[in-house]
Amino acid sequence: MKLIIHRGTHEIGGSCVEIEDNGSRIVIDIGMPLVKPNGERFDIKDFKNLTGPQLVQKKILPDIKGIYPWDISIKSIDGLLISHAHMDHYGLYSYVRDDLSYFMGEGTKKLIDISNLFLSSQGTMKHCTHFKNGQGFHVGTFKVTPYLMDHSAFDAYAFLVESGDKKIFYSGDFRSHGRKSKTFKRFLNHCPEEVDALLLEGSLVSRDDNNSHQKSEQEIQNEIETTIRVSDKIIFAIQSSQNIDRAVSFFKAALKTKRLFVIDIYTAHILNTLKDHAKLPYASDGFSNIRVFYPYRLCSRLTEMGHQDILYTYKRFKITKDEISKHHPNIVMLIRPTMIEDLSRLGDIDCSTIIYSMWEGYLKEHSMDRFLQFAKKHRMKMIAIHTSGHADIETLKAFVNNMKPKKIIPIHTFKPEYYPSLFHNVISALDGVEIII
């Protein structure tokens, strides 16, 4: 087998791997970069004036033959596999031709559809096949077996790719300390062994916080609960709406402290859409402490796009600004930095607490400046309570020890040079350079 890591050998984000054998080609992930080469936050809007071929030339788009609408002279790939619904793993799909065959989990597809709906993203996935955990399927001459993993993204998978007598394992993004930690333990007990090559993510490799074990999601929930109990004011929370584990932690902490859990309509729609795939709390009669807030900007955008039906769906569970103001001390409310105007109309929010539950690096971005100034003006207390969506060193070693790969190829990492100090069978790789397995 031949493989090319188009992006990820020296970078976190923008994951994309091409595998070829016996005339068949597949691609795993086609992610949006997270950062520019100079380390600044990547924004695809900065390149809106470039054509598709120019984006390939500038290495914004991966140079994969036959997958773009302007490049149809070469046979297209047999399938595009998406590991999970984080933009750095699927965000460039809108540039590929619309006759490609996609393969992903059903929950992943639903999350992508929701993101497209609320963000009005372009792109189609007309031909999409949903796979299930542990059930192998064929794409061209390849047999692919997906493995459900514990990750901050819902419905995240690793892939075993087989052709002839060769095996490649793509770890995707994973961890062992989330709400699906038992899923990871089951994987270790039944993982494929002695694969020819393991593409192993290393998001936390070399990070300072990697010397200690990552906090479990239960520990995060306990910290949130403790923070709520010592406050007699409204608790605001900032987290990714697609981090379902964290949303459940906030919900359970609010429930235990007898507070209403207020979510915006975007989060409400995510939980409602995924409720049949897991035992999730969602806005319904069965979860009486969940109420839905309607942010002005978000609702205006949905109305402009003709999606008023979503607004009506959660009307019975709506909570108004006046109701929030009236019941301030009894509320835990998920917010986003773009909701300043809404928050300004909630009454007395001075000296309230914000639980920040995301990567702290985002706080340094210019997009957060206005919100941080707003929080400072109202003397809000910011408390960081977070754990990574990625594997620590201990988990990486357990992964390797159980799988016993013949070769390890670093991916999804800024520090591949650290791998040889952890594992004995590491081979170096460069973006865009073919590797023979």
Summary of the structure (lengths in Angstrom):
residues: 437
radius of gyration: 22.2
end to end distance: 5.2
largest distance: 67.1
contacts: 1424
relative contact order: 0.15
helix: 34%
strand: 23%
